[in-house]
Amino acid sequence: MILVTGATGNVGAPTVRKLLERGADVRVFVRDKGRLGEVAEKVDVVVGDFADKTALRKAMRGIKRLYLHALGDENDEIAAALAAARDEGVAHVVHLSSLSASMPGPAAAKWFLGRESLVADAGFQWTMLRPGFFMSNVMRWLPAIREQGVVRWIPGRFAPVDTRDVGAVAAAALTEPGHEGKVYDLTGPDVMDSKMQVEIISDVLGRPVGFEEISPDDVINGLRATGAPEARIEFARAVAESMASDQWPVVTNTVEELTGQRPCTFRQWCIDHVADFK
Ligand SMILES: NC(=O)c1ccc[n+]([C@@H]2O[C@H](COP(=O)([O-])OP(=O)(O)OC[C@H]3O[C@@H](n4cnc5c(N)ncnc54)[C@H](OP(=O)(O)O)[C@@H]3O)[C@@H](O)[C@H]2O)c1
């Protein structure tokens, strides 16, 4: 039996779908069973929160392999999940990290490498998934696209990845031998910047959407105005500055090597999600 945390999330949901396609026995750990939709009929469900140690122990019971994502800015949840996994004899943890961990700079060192160390030092077999920016991050622009027809965002190039491809890699790592001790940098096939993303969105939607460049400080000030906690602001600043200093234009073949499928292009992702933009 394989346990998937965050099974309603960007990566957790496609991971569950891909595991089921592979015929795996899957358990999910969720706060709200209702959010699983039809998947609830096909998996074992344990309802609980990462803050609930009893629920975590129940979720880990009888589990050999665990997909573990991270929440928020602190490591308390990861530590609690790892303690429960150790107590229940989980053998292998596939951890959702970030491509940030493959880069120099504070964003990597402070957050993702710290979490990876918690996993790697806890005595399990482990596999680290380090995806770049998700294609689905553009959904944060939805209100601006709908209401103003213009997106304001920072410069910087990167190769956005479809979380369906990340889920496919996670499912491979959770069901096949040979992924122990491996670190996988996962990107989409094409380097672009946010302006290019907006041009593709506009093209697929068939209506004009503008782009205006803003600075990392503008993003941070906007975040601060929402009352975000200081740790999140610090994290956002580190990521925005690494973007602005062009640290992200990396493309890897890892998705295709591990799944046999070419990674989804951003244009195809937009076509698949066009209804969400209307
Ligand atoms: N966005 C990017 O570009 C990017 C790139 C690389 C790495 N990452 C990393 O990806 C990770 C997030 O993964 P994701 O995007 O797949 O997740 P997500 O879509 O943000 O979803 C979070 C999941 O966690 C569950 N959850 C939230 N709080 C919980 C709690 N207290 N107890 C139990 N479950 C809880 C949510 O369930 P509910 O249905 O109950 O809300 C949901 O399933 C982060 O570590 C992020 O740094 C992101």
The ligand as an SDF file (V2000), in Angstrom:
LIG
                    3D

 48 52  0  0  0  0  0  0  0  0999 V2000
    4.1990   26.1410   -7.2070 N   0  0  0  0  0  0  0  0  0  0  0  0
    5.3710   25.8370   -7.7250 C   0  0  0  0  0  0  0  0  0  0  0  0
    5.7970   26.3530   -8.7760 O   0  0  0  0  0  0  0  0  0  0  0  0
    6.2340   24.8130   -7.0260 C   0  0  0  0  0  0  0  0  0  0  0  0
    7.4000   24.3830   -7.6690 C   0  0  0  0  0  0  0  0  0  0  0  0
    8.2050   23.4400   -7.0330 C   0  0  0  0  0  0  0  0  0  0  0  0
    7.8280   22.9300   -5.7940 C   0  0  0  0  0  0  0  0  0  0  0  0
    6.6770   23.3610   -5.2060 N   0  0  0  0  0  0  0  0  0  0  0  0
    6.3220   22.8210   -3.8910 C   0  0  0  0  0  0  0  0  0  0  0  0
    5.1430   22.0670   -3.9550 O   0  0  0  0  0  0  0  0  0  0  0  0
    4.6340   21.9280   -2.6270 C   0  0  0  0  0  0  0  0  0  0  0  0
    3.1240   22.0300   -2.6370 C   0  0  0  0  0  0  0  0  0  0  0  0
    2.6050   20.9390   -3.3590 O   0  0  0  0  0  0  0  0  0  0  0  0
    1.2900   21.0650   -4.1990 P   0  0  0  0  0  0  0  0  0  0  0  0
    1.3810   22.3170   -5.0450 O   0  0  0  0  0  0  0  0  0  0  0  0
    1.0130   19.7680   -4.8540 O   0  0  0  0  0  0  0  0  0  0  0  0
    0.2250   21.3010   -3.0560 O   0  0  0  0  0  0  0  0  0  0  0  0
   -1.0420   22.2630   -3.0950 P   0  0  0  0  0  0  0  0  0  0  0  0
   -1.7130   22.1740   -4.4350 O   0  0  0  0  0  0  0  0  0  0  0  0
   -0.6370   23.5710   -2.5250 O   0  0  0  0  0  0  0  0  0  0  0  0
   -2.0080   21.5300   -2.0850 O   0  0  0  0  0  0  0  0  0  0  0  0
   -1.7310   21.3870   -0.7230 C   0  0  0  0  0  0  0  0  0  0  0  0
   -2.2660   20.0350   -0.2830 C   0  0  0  0  0  0  0  0  0  0  0  0
   -1.9840   19.8730    1.0970 O   0  0  0  0  0  0  0  0  0  0  0  0
   -3.1900   19.5810    1.7840 C   0  0  0  0  0  0  0  0  0  0  0  0
   -3.0980   20.1860    3.1040 N   0  0  0  0  0  0  0  0  0  0  0  0
   -2.9660   21.5080    3.3820 C   0  0  0  0  0  0  0  0  0  0  0  0
   -2.8780   21.6980    4.7080 N   0  0  0  0  0  0  0  0  0  0  0  0
   -2.9620   20.4580    5.2680 C   0  0  0  0  0  0  0  0  0  0  0  0
   -2.9220   20.0040    6.6130 C   0  0  0  0  0  0  0  0  0  0  0  0
   -2.7910   20.8560    7.6390 N   0  0  0  0  0  0  0  0  0  0  0  0
   -3.0530   18.6770    6.8410 N   0  0  0  0  0  0  0  0  0  0  0  0
   -3.1940   17.7880    5.8100 C   0  0  0  0  0  0  0  0  0  0  0  0
   -3.2160   18.1660    4.5130 N   0  0  0  0  0  0  0  0  0  0  0  0
   -3.1080   19.4940    4.2520 C   0  0  0  0  0  0  0  0  0  0  0  0
   -4.2770   20.2100    0.9520 C   0  0  0  0  0  0  0  0  0  0  0  0
   -5.4670   19.5550    1.2290 O   0  0  0  0  0  0  0  0  0  0  0  0
   -6.9130   20.2860    1.3320 P   0  0  0  0  0  0  0  0  0  0  0  0
   -7.6770   19.7270    0.1550 O   0  0  0  0  0  0  0  0  0  0  0  0
   -7.4570   19.8090    2.6250 O   0  0  0  0  0  0  0  0  0  0  0  0
   -6.6820   21.7690    1.2840 O   0  0  0  0  0  0  0  0  0  0  0  0
   -3.7660   19.9190   -0.4640 C   0  0  0  0  0  0  0  0  0  0  0  0
   -4.0540   18.5880   -0.8470 O   0  0  0  0  0  0  0  0  0  0  0  0
    5.3050   23.0300   -1.7950 C   0  0  0  0  0  0  0  0  0  0  0  0
    6.2810   22.4540   -0.9660 O   0  0  0  0  0  0  0  0  0  0  0  0
    5.9760   23.8810   -2.8580 C   0  0  0  0  0  0  0  0  0  0  0  0
    7.1250   24.5140   -2.3740 O   0  0  0  0  0  0  0  0  0  0  0  0
    5.8700   24.2740   -5.7940 C   0  0  0  0  0  0  0  0  0  0  0  0
  1  2  1  0
  2  3  2  0
  2  4  1  0
  4  5  1  0
  4 48  2  0
  5  6  2  0
  6  7  1  0
  7  8  2  0
  8  9  1  0
  8 48  1  0
  9 10  1  0
  9 46  1  0
 10 11  1  0
 11 12  1  0
 11 44  1  0
 12 13  1  0
 13 14  1  0
 14 15  2  0
 14 16  1  0
 14 17  1  0
 17 18  1  0
 18 19  2  0
 18 20  1  0
 18 21  1  0
 21 22  1  0
 22 23  1  0
 23 24  1  0
 23 42  1  0
 24 25  1  0
 25 26  1  0
 25 36  1  0
 26 27  1  0
 26 35  1  0
 27 28  2  0
 28 29  1  0
 29 30  1  0
 29 35  2  0
 30 31  1  0
 30 32  2  0
 32 33  1  0
 33 34  2  0
 34 35  1  0
 36 37  1  0
 36 42  1  0
 37 38  1  0
 38 39  2  0
 38 40  1  0
 38 41  1  0
 42 43  1  0
 44 45  1  0
 44 46  1  0
 46 47  1  0
M  CHG  2   8   1  16  -1
M  END
$$$$
